[in-house]
Amino acid sequence: MSGPPQPPSSGRFEVSQRILTLPNLLSFVRLSLVPVFLVLLLLGMDVVALIVLVGATLTDFLDGYLARRLGQVSRLGQLLDPAADRLFIFATLLGLAAREVVPWWLVIAIVGRDVFLLVLGVVLANHGYGPLPVHHLGKVATFCLFYALPLLVLAQAVPATEFLAHPAGWAAAAWGAFLYWWAGIVYAIETARVVRIPRDDGSAPSARVLG
């Protein structure tokens, strides 16, 4: 046995088109937990909902580690992973807003920004371009939201932690929402730049600009 394939010396991983991989299986499991988590949250079963959320978060770290360790980085996995993250963010927002823990304007702000990015993606596609690379602001914003909302769930599940978890969660959520839109504005500016670049070769202009 030669062991799992190792990444190239450059540190870059070959992206495959495989579907049936262990990391992808974990991503599918995480996606299947989204409706379970939302129902639990809506029913007020906060402790169980928090356990499901923590489990989903662990699979998030695990599938990324396994994809790199086993050489199973795939295009499908690159799509499923952020999709699962966003769906958990949306599910948490919807559940907490329905229970009046967070205001609906926060839901509209977060969802509206992703709709805005969808429109930018359509503009790029209409000009024959692929999506822009993920900006570090977007990564930081998603990180803030990904950990802010569980803190708000924790405050509901374990009242003894509310004095700390609630303000910390709200601070991270507000900062994450701000960065989320800041990143959206950056994407809009870059989209305007990219669509003006003449396509004089076969490479994707978005990769030439930000890559």
C-alpha positions in Angstrom: 0.0 0.0 0.0 1.4 3.3 -1.0 -0.9 5.3 1.3 -3.2 8.2 0.4 -2.1 10.5 -2.4 0.0 13.4 -1.3 -0.4 17.0 -2.5 2.1 18.4 -4.9 5.2 20.1 -3.5 3.7 23.4 -4.5 1.0 23.0 -1.9 -1.8 23.1 -4.5 -4.3 20.3 -4.6 -5.6 18.8 -7.8 -9.4 19.4 -8.1 -11.2 16.3 -9.3 -14.7 15.8 -10.7 -15.4 12.9 -8.4 -18.7 12.7 -6.6 -18.5 9.7 -4.3 -15.8 10.7 -1.8 -15.7 10.6 2.0 -15.5 14.4 2.3 -18.5 14.8 -0.1 -20.4 12.2 2.0 -19.8 14.3 5.1 -20.9 17.4 3.2 -24.2 15.7 2.2 -24.7 14.7 5.8 -24.2 18.3 6.9 -26.7 19.5 4.3 -29.3 16.9 5.5 -29.0 18.3 9.0 -30.1 21.8 8.0 -33.8 21.1 8.0 -33.5 19.0 11.1 -31.8 21.8 12.9 -34.3 24.4 11.7 -37.3 22.3 12.9 -35.6 21.8 16.3 -35.0 25.5 16.6 -38.5 26.4 15.7 -39.9 23.9 18.2 -37.8 25.5 20.9 -35.6 22.4 21.4 -32.6 24.6 21.7 -30.2 22.1 23.5 -30.8 19.4 20.8 -30.6 22.0 18.1 -27.2 23.2 19.5 -25.9 19.7 19.6 -26.9 19.2 15.9 -25.2 22.5 15.0 -22.0 21.6 16.9 -22.0 18.2 15.1 -22.4 19.9 11.7 -19.6 22.3 12.5 -17.3 19.4 13.4 -18.1 17.7 10.0 -17.2 21.0 8.3 -13.7 20.9 9.7 -13.4 17.1 9.2 -14.4 17.1 5.5 -11.9 19.8 4.7 -9.1 18.0 6.5 -10.0 14.7 4.9 -10.2 16.2 1.4 -6.6 17.5 1.8 -5.2 14.5 3.6 -6.7 11.9 1.3 -6.2 13.9 -1.9 -10.0 14.0 -2.5 -10.5 17.7 -3.2 -13.3 17.8 -5.7 -15.3 20.5 -7.6 -18.5 19.2 -6.0 -17.0 19.5 -2.5 -16.0 23.1 -3.3 -19.6 23.8 -4.0 -21.2 21.8 -1.2 -19.1 23.2 1.6 -19.9 26.9 1.3 -23.5 26.0 0.4 -23.9 24.1 3.7 -22.4 26.9 5.6 -24.8 29.5 4.1 -27.8 27.2 4.6 -27.0 26.8 8.3 -26.6 30.6 8.6 -30.0 31.1 6.9 -31.6 28.4 8.9 -30.3 29.9 12.2 -31.5 33.4 11.1 -34.9 32.2 10.1 -35.4 30.2 13.3 -34.3 32.9 15.6 -36.2 35.6 13.7 -39.4 33.5 13.9 -39.0 33.3 17.6 -38.2 37.1 17.8 -34.7 36.5 19.1 -33.2 38.5 16.2 -35.0 41.1 14.1 -36.1 40.4 10.6 -34.0 43.3 9.2 -30.9 41.2 10.0 -32.4 38.3 7.9 -33.2 40.7 5.1 -29.7 42.2 5.2 -27.9 38.8 5.0 -30.2 37.2 2.4 -30.3 40.5 0.4 -26.5 40.5 0.1 -26.4 37.0 -1.3 -29.2 37.9 -3.8 -27.0 40.9 -4.7 -24.0 38.5 -5.4 -26.3 36.3 -7.4 -27.1 39.2 -9.7 -23.4 40.0 -10.0 -22.9 36.4 -11.0 -25.5 36.7 -13.7 -23.8 39.8 -15.0 -20.5 38.0 -15.2 -22.1 35.0 -16.9 -23.8 37.2 -19.5 -20.3 38.5 -20.4 -18.9 35.0 -20.6 -16.9 35.2 -17.4 -16.7 32.8 -14.4 -17.3 33.8 -10.8 -14.8 36.1 -9.1 -12.4 34.6 -6.5 -13.6 34.7 -2.9 -12.4 37.9 -1.3 -10.8 37.7 2.2 -13.5 40.1 3.5 -16.2 37.6 2.5 -14.3 34.9 4.3 -14.1 37.0 7.5 -17.7 38.0 7.3 -18.9 34.4 6.9 -16.6 33.4 9.8 -18.2 36.0 12.0 -21.7 35.0 11.1 -20.9 31.3 11.3 -19.9 31.7 15.0 -22.2 34.6 16.0 -25.4 32.8 15.4 -24.5 29.6 17.4 -23.7 31.9 20.3 -27.2 33.3 20.1 -28.6 29.7 20.0 -26.4 28.9 23.0 -27.9 31.9 24.9 -31.3 30.4 24.3 -30.3 26.8 25.1 -28.3 27.5 28.2 -29.8 30.5 30.0 -26.8 30.7 32.4 -24.6 31.7 29.5 -26.9 34.4 28.2 -25.1 37.2 30.0 -22.0 36.5 27.9 -23.2 34.6 24.8 -26.0 37.0 23.8 -23.9 40.2 23.7 -20.9 38.4 22.1 -23.2 36.8 19.5 -24.8 40.1 18.7 -21.5 41.9 18.4 -20.1 39.2 16.0 -23.4 39.2 14.0 -23.4 43.0 13.6 -19.8 43.0 12.5 -20.3 40.1 10.2 -23.3 41.7 8.5 -21.3 44.9 8.0 -18.3 43.0 6.5 -20.8 40.9 4.5 -22.0 44.0 2.6 -18.6 45.5 2.5 -17.4 42.4 0.7 -20.4 42.7 -1.6 -19.4 46.2 -2.6 -15.9 45.0 -3.3 -17.3 42.2 -5.5 -19.5 44.8 -7.3 -16.4 47.0 -8.0 -14.4 44.1 -9.3 -17.3 42.9 -11.4 -17.4 46.3 -13.1 -13.7 46.1 -13.7 -13.7 42.6 -15.1 -16.5 43.1 -17.6 -14.5 46.0 -19.1 -11.4 43.8 -19.7 -11.1 42.7 -23.4 -11.0 38.9 -23.7 -7.7 38.6 -25.7 -6.9 35.0 -24.5 -8.5 31.9 -23.3 -8.2 32.5 -19.6 -11.0 33.6 -17.3 -10.7 37.3 -16.8 -11.9 37.0 -13.2 -8.9 34.8 -12.5 -6.5 37.3 -14.1 -7.8 40.2 -12.1 -8.0 38.8 -8.6 -6.2 35.5 -8.8 
